[in-house]
Amino acid sequence: QVQLVESGGGLVQPGGSLRLSCEASGSIFSINAMGWYRQAPGKERELVAVITSGGSTNYADSVKGRFTISRDNAKSTVYLQMNSLKPEDTAVYYCRFRRIREGDDYWGQGTQVTVSS
């Protein structure tokens, strides 16, 4: 019902910036949350940032002050602006959309972010 397509990943040097985008093909109207998760090799998938339909945001401690999540409801798109990137940010980044009351849960296919000199 909802398909998510991530884009914007790539290779950057430490201290550089990237902006990830996640566009939803279906309607996201509802009490909902959209977020970004990441998974590095040998690691569990972890929450990076989330934004609700009410505009509230939460961030992992490791990215606070460096990453900013935002959404454009007219375009059904969520963004993740990543600044001051560190090698430990290297991971596959996944977009997630949830309808809270309905219990629906959707994931994108992921986009690779590599931070290296």
C-alpha positions in Angstrom: 0.0 0.0 0.0 2.9 2.3 0.7 6.3 2.0 -1.0 9.3 3.9 0.2 12.3 4.8 -2.0 15.4 6.2 -0.4 18.0 8.2 -2.3 21.0 10.5 -1.6 23.5 8.0 -0.2 27.1 7.9 -1.3 30.7 8.3 -0.3 31.8 11.3 1.6 34.9 12.4 3.6 34.8 12.8 7.4 33.3 16.2 8.2 31.3 16.2 5.0 27.5 16.3 4.5 24.8 14.3 2.8 21.0 14.7 2.6 18.9 11.5 2.3 15.4 11.5 0.9 12.6 9.0 1.3 9.6 9.4 -0.9 6.4 7.5 -0.2 4.3 6.4 -3.2 1.0 6.1 -1.3 -0.9 8.3 1.1 0.7 8.9 4.5 -2.3 10.6 6.0 -2.9 9.3 9.5 -1.4 9.5 12.9 2.0 8.4 11.8 5.7 8.5 12.3 8.5 8.5 9.7 12.0 7.7 10.6 15.5 6.7 9.6 17.3 3.7 10.8 20.8 2.4 10.0 22.6 -0.9 10.1 26.4 -1.4 9.9 28.0 -4.7 9.2 27.8 -7.0 12.2 25.6 -4.5 14.1 21.9 -4.4 15.0 19.7 -2.0 13.1 19.3 1.1 15.2 17.1 4.2 15.2 18.7 7.3 13.9 15.9 9.8 13.9 12.1 9.9 13.8 9.5 12.6 13.2 5.8 12.2 13.9 2.8 13.6 12.0 2.6 16.2 14.8 6.1 17.4 14.2 7.8 15.9 17.2 11.4 14.6 16.6 13.7 12.3 18.4 17.3 11.5 17.7 19.9 8.9 18.7 22.4 10.4 21.1 25.2 9.7 18.6 23.7 12.0 16.0 22.2 14.8 18.1 23.5 18.2 16.9 24.7 16.8 13.6 21.6 15.3 11.9 18.2 16.9 11.2 15.1 15.1 10.2 12.3 16.9 8.4 9.2 16.1 6.3 7.2 17.5 3.5 3.7 16.2 3.7 2.7 17.6 0.4 5.4 15.5 -1.3 5.1 12.6 1.1 8.8 12.8 1.7 11.0 12.7 4.7 14.6 14.0 4.7 17.7 13.4 6.8 20.3 16.1 6.7 23.6 14.7 7.9 26.4 17.1 8.7 29.8 16.6 10.3 29.8 13.0 9.2 32.1 10.5 11.0 33.4 7.1 9.9 31.2 5.5 12.5 28.2 6.8 10.5 28.9 4.4 7.8 25.9 2.1 7.3 23.0 1.3 5.2 20.2 3.8 6.0 16.6 2.7 5.9 13.4 4.7 5.8 10.5 3.6 7.9 6.8 4.6 7.9 4.3 3.6 10.5 0.6 4.3 10.9 0.3 4.3 14.7 -3.3 3.4 15.3 -3.6 1.0 12.4 -0.3 -0.7 13.2 1.0 -0.6 9.6 4.7 -0.7 9.1 6.7 -0.1 5.9 10.4 -0.1 5.1 12.4 1.1 2.2 15.2 -0.9 0.6 18.0 1.2 2.1 20.8 3.5 0.8 24.5 3.1 1.5 26.3 5.9 3.3 30.1 5.5 3.5 32.3 8.0 5.4 35.9 7.5 4.6 39.1 9.5 3.8 
